[in-house]
Amino acid sequence: MLGPRRWAFLGSAAFLLILVGEILRQGALLVLALPLVCYLAVGFYSALSSVTLKAQRSLSTARAMSDEPITVRVELENLGATLELIELTDSVPAILQLHQGSAQKIASLPAGEKISLEYVVSGMRGLARWKNLSVRVTDTLGLFLREMELPCEGELLVVPTFERLEEIVMRPRRTRIFSGQVKARLGGAGIEFFGVREYYPGDERRFLNWKATARRDRPIVNEFEQERVADVIILLDARARSDVITPQPLSPRRERGEGVRGKSLFEHSVRAALALAHYFTAQGNRVGLLIYGKYLDWTWPGFGRWQRERLLRAIVSAEKGDKAVFEDLENIPTRLLPAGSQLVFVGPLLESDVKTIVDLRLRYEVLCISPNPILFESAFLERTPEVELALRLEHLKRQALLAHLRRAGIRVVDWDVTKPLAAVISGELGRSAWRAALIRRGRV
Amino acid sequence: MDVQRMLWWIARASWLLGYGLLALVWLGRGEWQWAALAGVFGLLAVIASYGRRAWLASLNFLVLVALSGIGTLWSTWSALGSVLCGLIAWDVELFARRLEYFYEVPNAVMWAHLRRLGAILLLSGSLGATALSLTVALSFWWMLAIAFGFLISFSLLLRRGL
């Protein structure tokens, strides 16, 4: 009970005593009202004057990794008269957990002085934003109350740990004009042999293919495959229906987070998307992002470090959604996707997704990085014969689904999330895997 | 003893003292029913202080004031004493509840509050004692002058922004 309510309570009690005393003509009852009246009088004497405060927030770092402790410090300066009692309450964003200290403080604040509120938080993933600091100023007795929200902004990006990918060989249908590291299916300056052609004046003599020249009796030069940058669009599946959330850990090993890291498969998709965005931007490609789930979160394709930062922020802030309109992948806005670009779908694949992905393959090169939901969930299940049978059936269904995609010319990485993504990708999408695939098809 | 424990100790002791004073007066006069009633309410006040309902402190204070009003028929001094104790208990309990949410409470905050409360008790105690000891007969014109003086001082206070 603070402020006007306290004042009303005491005033009413005193008034009743005086009234009853007057009605009954009992002076003693008037005497009993004296402590209450004195309380109110002293309260009035020490009433609040004007309150002028200024708040400033500082964070130990603007970007942190998962579970890294971050110190939040809020400094409040009193630019007005002395304040007898001041309560500060800082609202900790939902993605953060308080580790040390408290987000609330009570103190008295003399004129011109400062107080600070300090606490340590950590988070798993996301963009944490602070806007205001709640301040409540009262006199010592709590008869006068002033509540205010002081602007005190702060922003913290909590990035989950992600792996650095080494190599992904891709062959998009179109490349851009800038040189990069993607084979452009065009002859010209490059490293890898592409073919031979007739010599034209101006060609360097060191590229003359002497054997072919002797065979054809006219000068022939070697041609190399041009390497350029490409348009890459990362499609992150953020649909709640495709996610798998594990139950509470069953064993101490799982409680420590060993084996399967994280509680939601979506977090693994996010980590994969971060790794891919980092890799493709570092290779100089023009990278865009579409997060499909809660809504269509589209990041326009772009180059360079700024784009990498934009992608990082978008992926880190990704949230799952269960909107009916995005239940299936058929509402992917293909008009946004640059023609002939390389699409990288990240997410556990559902049966209903296959048709849409195969349709996308008609216009784009498609690559799927799919965290395996069956292996992920099975680590948390008790192994009864029925469960074993169900897992085998699900596994077969998934293999059939992936085979369907592969037959359509889509490269699929079935990622067991207990294994490092970098190793899985370099094994399945690296240069050696590419060569092996070409040999299988009889093209080499 | 940390700040909050000390405040709770003061509040509970004051509830017991406030109700106890009344109970003792009624016991001394052979009023067993009233004494029992005061004792029960005293215990309830202490028990309520362990709970989470802050409004019970205000209710207990009102009950104590009402019982003190009845107690004036036997002993005005004890009634004044129990109201003073009740005021301490009510104020300190609510203050302790307010501090519960804070990780660290500086001692200065508690002492500033207790000093202010002490000043109120001193002022109201001395005024009450004076009122109970002295009998002053004032004419109508004196009363009118005093009332006018109060009115002037009140308006001055208002002009100061209170």
Contacts between the chains, C-beta under 8 A, distances in Angstrom:
chain1	res1	chain2	res2	distance
A	1	B	54	6.8
A	1	B	55	7.6
A	1	B	58	6.4
A	1	B	94	6.0
A	2	B	98	7.6
A	6	B	94	8.0
A	9	B	58	6.0
A	13	B	61	7.8
A	13	B	62	6.5
A	13	B	65	6.1
A	17	B	65	6.9
A	17	B	69	6.8
A	20	B	69	6.9
A	26	B	72	6.6
A	27	B	131	7.7
A	28	B	72	3.8
A	28	B	76	4.4
A	28	B	79	6.7
A	28	B	132	7.7
A	29	B	69	5.6
A	29	B	72	6.4
A	30	B	131	7.6
A	31	B	76	6.7
A	31	B	80	5.9
A	31	B	128	5.1
A	31	B	131	4.9
A	31	B	132	6.0
A	32	B	65	6.7
A	32	B	68	5.7
A	32	B	69	6.2
A	32	B	72	6.9
A	32	B	79	6.1
A	32	B	80	6.4
A	32	B	83	5.0
A	34	B	80	7.9
A	34	B	124	4.9
A	34	B	127	5.2
A	34	B	128	4.9
A	34	B	131	6.9
A	35	B	80	7.8
A	35	B	83	5.5
A	35	B	84	5.5
A	35	B	87	5.0
A	35	B	120	7.2
A	35	B	121	7.3
A	35	B	124	3.9
A	35	B	125	7.8
A	35	B	128	7.1
A	36	B	87	7.1
A	37	B	124	7.7
A	38	B	120	5.2
A	38	B	123	4.9
A	38	B	124	3.8
A	38	B	127	6.8
A	39	B	87	6.5
A	39	B	91	7.7
A	39	B	120	5.2
A	39	B	124	7.4
A	42	B	116	6.7
A	42	B	119	6.3
A	42	B	120	5.0
A	42	B	123	7.1
A	44	B	157	6.9
A	44	B	162	5.5
A	46	B	116	7.2
A	47	B	162	5.0
A	49	B	161	7.4
A	84	B	112	6.6
A	85	B	109	6.6
A	85	B	112	8.0
A	87	B	102	7.8
A	101	B	103	6.8
A	102	B	102	6.9
A	102	B	103	3.3
A	102	B	104	7.3
A	104	B	101	5.9
A	104	B	102	5.5
A	104	B	103	6.8
A	105	B	102	6.6
A	105	B	103	7.7
A	105	B	104	7.3
A	106	B	99	6.6
A	106	B	102	4.7
A	106	B	105	6.0
A	106	B	106	7.8
A	106	B	109	6.3
A	107	B	106	5.8
A	107	B	109	6.6
A	108	B	106	7.6
A	108	B	108	6.3
A	108	B	109	6.0
A	108	B	112	6.4
A	140	B	112	5.4
A	140	B	113	5.0
A	140	B	116	4.8
A	141	B	91	7.2
A	141	B	113	7.6
A	141	B	116	6.1
A	141	B	117	7.7
A	142	B	94	7.3
A	142	B	95	7.3
A	142	B	98	7.2
